[in-house]
Amino acid sequence: MKFKFFGILSMIFLVSAVLATAQDKGKMKPEEIIAKHLESIGTSDAIAAVKTRLFQGKSQARKINSAIDTNVIGKGYLVSSGEKLVLQMNFETMTAADYSREHIGYDGKGFNIPFVTESKRSALGDFVNSYKEIVKQGLFGGVLTSNWALLDAKKRFSKFEYKGTEKIGEMETHVLRCVLRDGSGLTIKMFFDTQTFRHVRTIYYQETQPLTTITEEGRVSGLRYKLIEDFSNHKPISGLTLPTSYRLDYTLESPSRLNQYEWKIDISRFEFNGEVKPELFQ
């Protein structure tokens, strides 16, 4: 009976070891994911050869949970050169008082994020203005920009943590939690297609206040901000494989309200190493 017990115990240990080994094989190191991701873009020479980038296409913006249809369309472009970046969307609106323009500019030193009305920035502009490090460190705009953060990951980040896999629709993705050097404490996660290692999503999350109130329904928190950047429809472009659909979803949640916004650019024009005037970023 004693030998039978030890035999069962040995079998349990053997099965546990096999399962643990299988789990280890499925778990990837952050540096492996980043290396494979960079390979998915193109060769290092092809990436280095592109000094300036201009992407242009149809743009769209809307407020999702609004009783009034706030959907607007127009043209958008994303331009980058080194650390410099500008995202602009010009919308077809009825009056000058409407949301006619989105502009986020960084010239490598200072930001230009103008008001979209007489008194305030847009929801997107306000978020980026509050968390400028996502532009400075090359996260905003992802692999579309010349300053893409993962091209120099050791310089930009102090820590990566593998968080397993997660599905985005039907796509299985590897998830990395990232900590920026000199960041403001934003929670940042990046998502990579497990098959191609293309970067398909970044999530930025911040809660400005700790849990403050307990009601009969449960806890009520402070302000919660979440910005999601999605990148899809990757295509080969002049030796690089890049997304041609860029989407941003922004949520601002408080105990009294929930505001949700969406922006899209479907890129149809691509220009590399063209002349870019410095004042464009200012």
C-alpha positions, 0 to 999 in steps of 0.5 A: 500500500505504501509503494502504491501511494508513492507511485501515485505521488510520483505520477502527480509530480511527473504530470505537474512537471510536464504541465509546468514545462508546457506553460514555460514554453508558451511564455515568452520573454519581453525581449523575444517579443520585441525582437520578433516585432522589429523583424516584422516591420522590416530589416534594420537597414530598411527602417533606418533608411526612412527619415521622414514619414507622411501618411494621409487619408480619410478621417472620422471622429465621433462621440459614442454615447451622445444623444446627438449625432456628433459624427464628422468626417474629413481628411487626416494626416500623420507626419514624423521626422526624428522625434518630431510628430504632428497628427492633424485631422480636418473635419467637414463641419457646418459652422466654425463653432463645431469640432472642425480640427484636431491638432497634436504637434511636437517639435522635439522641444515643445508641444502645440495642442491648440484649443478646438473651441474658444475655451478648451481642447478636445478630449484627445488633445487634453489627454495627450497634453496631460501625459506628454511622455507618450509622445516624447518617448515615441509611443503615440502613433505606434510603428507609424512614426519615425520615433517608435519607442521599441526601436530604442526600448532600453532607452525609453523603458525601465521595465517590461512584464509579460502578462500572457495572451489575450484575444482581440476579436479573433486575434490572439495577442501577447501582452506586455506591460511597460513602464516608461523611464521618467513617466507619470505613472500611466499604466501602459500595455502593448499587444502583439499578434502571436502569429506575426508579432505585429504591434496591434494595440496600445492601452494607456490607463490612469485613475487620478484618485483612489477609491473614495466612497462606499455606497449601497451599490459598491465603491465609487472611484475617482476619474478614470482615463483610458486611451486605446490605439489600434493598428490594423490592415498591415501592408508592405510599403517601400520595404516596411510592413505598416498598418494602414488603419489607425483608430483611437478610442478614449473613455473618461469615466467619473461617478457622475458621467461616462464620455466615449470618443472615437477617431479613425484614419484610413491611410491611402497615401504614403510618402517617405523621405519627402521634404517636411517644413519645420513649422509644420510641427510647431 
